[in-house]
């Protein structure tokens, strides 16, 4: 083979190598562009799935709203429009308003964090609690079923902020208002005899409450 022929072969091999490198680079660039979007899409799907509820639960076909007892921040016991407030048992609401009037003289304002709830809203809260705590047994320490919840019947209210709940724990018996569970300092119900006999002993949590065993 002559020198010129040898150089020609080298040039051909060099050209082929350049073409192969270019093709390989193109494949790598394509993968780097496609992969992130694919990963992002997967992340979006996972995130969307998380919103559907606990594993095994059917996707919710409707959303609860104000009419179900969902309440805005800052609503007081004197509100006249929120279903969470106006659908409370009238005697409970009356006692709350009397207590709130007394507390206001000491600079304490009662805010309703949760009051009456529809069965659908309670069911949603229960599903969310099971997802959060990992089991129905643990969730039962915090959220009742729609058939046992005192919120669904309009007989319970969650009061905030902490200062107001503390005030009501101390003075509520004067108005027949009692904290029911040790682990829920914000949850109050009407006990008319409390004005004369004091509030009944606290349950550690709702699982000790016989009403929750129905």
C-alpha positions, -999 to 999 in steps of 0.1 A, spaced: 0 0 0 13 34 -10 16 63 14 -12 81 -3 -35 51 -1 -27 47 36 -36 83 43 -68 79 23 -78 50 45 -70 70 76 -92 99 64 -121 75 57 -118 59 92 -116 94 108 -147 105 89 -166 74 100 -156 79 136 -168 115 135 -202 104 121 -206 78 148 -197 102 176 -221 127 162 -249 101 161 -241 90 197 -241 126 209 -275 131 193 -290 101 212 -276 113 245 -290 148 240 -324 134 231 -325 113 263 -315 142 285 -344 162 270 -370 135 272 -362 120 306 -368 151 328 -402 156 313 -411 120 317 -400 121 354 -420 153 359 -450 136 344 -446 107 367 -443 131 397 -475 148 386 -493 115 384 -481 105 419 -491 138 433 -525 136 417 -530 101 431 -521 114 466 -551 137 464 -576 110 457 -576 97 493 -562 68 512 -551 36 494 -581 17 481 -605 46 484 -626 56 455 -619 91 441 -642 117 455 -668 128 429 -678 159 447 -662 185 470 -676 196 503 -681 233 508 -696 259 531 -730 243 529 -714 212 545 -699 231 574 -665 241 559 -657 273 577 -636 303 569 -609 316 593 -620 341 619 -657 332 621 -671 338 656 -700 323 676 -721 353 667 -720 347 630 -755 345 615 -747 331 580 -723 302 583 -740 268 584 -712 255 607 -725 280 633 -762 284 627 -768 247 624 -755 240 659 -780 229 685 -798 261 696 -791 255 733 -754 249 726 -751 280 705 -769 301 731 -746 289 758 -716 296 736 -727 332 729 -733 339 766 -698 325 774 -683 345 746 -699 377 758 -683 371 793 -650 362 778 -650 393 756 -650 415 788 -616 399 795 -603 405 760 -608 369 748 -625 362 715 -641 329 706 -634 317 670 -653 287 657 -627 264 640 -653 238 633 -690 234 643 -718 216 626 -707 193 597 -726 173 571 -722 136 570 -703 139 537 -678 164 553 -673 141 583 -667 111 560 -641 131 541 -624 141 574 -624 105 585 -608 93 552 -581 120 555 -574 110 591 -570 73 581 -546 84 554 -527 107 578 -524 83 608 -521 51 588 -550 31 603 -587 34 612 -579 26 648 -555 55 652 -578 78 632 -606 70 656 -587 88 684 -593 120 665 -622 117 641 -655 100 646 -677 84 620 -706 103 604 -730 82 624 -714 89 658 -699 124 654 -714 150 677 -704 176 650 -728 160 625 -757 162 650 -748 198 658 -739 190 694 -701 199 694 -679 228 685 -642 233 682 -631 266 697 -600 286 691 -575 301 695 -557 283 724 -564 313 747 -602 310 741 -602 272 745 -582 276 778 -607 302 790 -636 280 782 -620 250 799 -618 271 831 -651 289 830 -673 269 806 -690 249 833 -707 281 845 -725 280 811 -729 243 808 -700 240 784 -675 212 789 -643 199 773 -649 162 766 -616 147 756 -581 152 771 -565 151 737 -589 177 722 -586 208 743 -607 227 717 -637 203 716 -667 214 737 -702 201 742 -732 212 762 -737 195 796 -766 215 812 -759 200 847 -724 212 847 -735 246 861 -745 228 893 -724 196 894 -693 205 873 -682 189 841 -679 151 839 -645 134 839 -626 137 807 -622 108 783 -586 103 772 -598 104 736 -629 95 716 -622 58 716 -631 58 754 -665 75 747 -693 49 748 -712 70 722 -684 62 697 -691 25 700 -724 25 681 
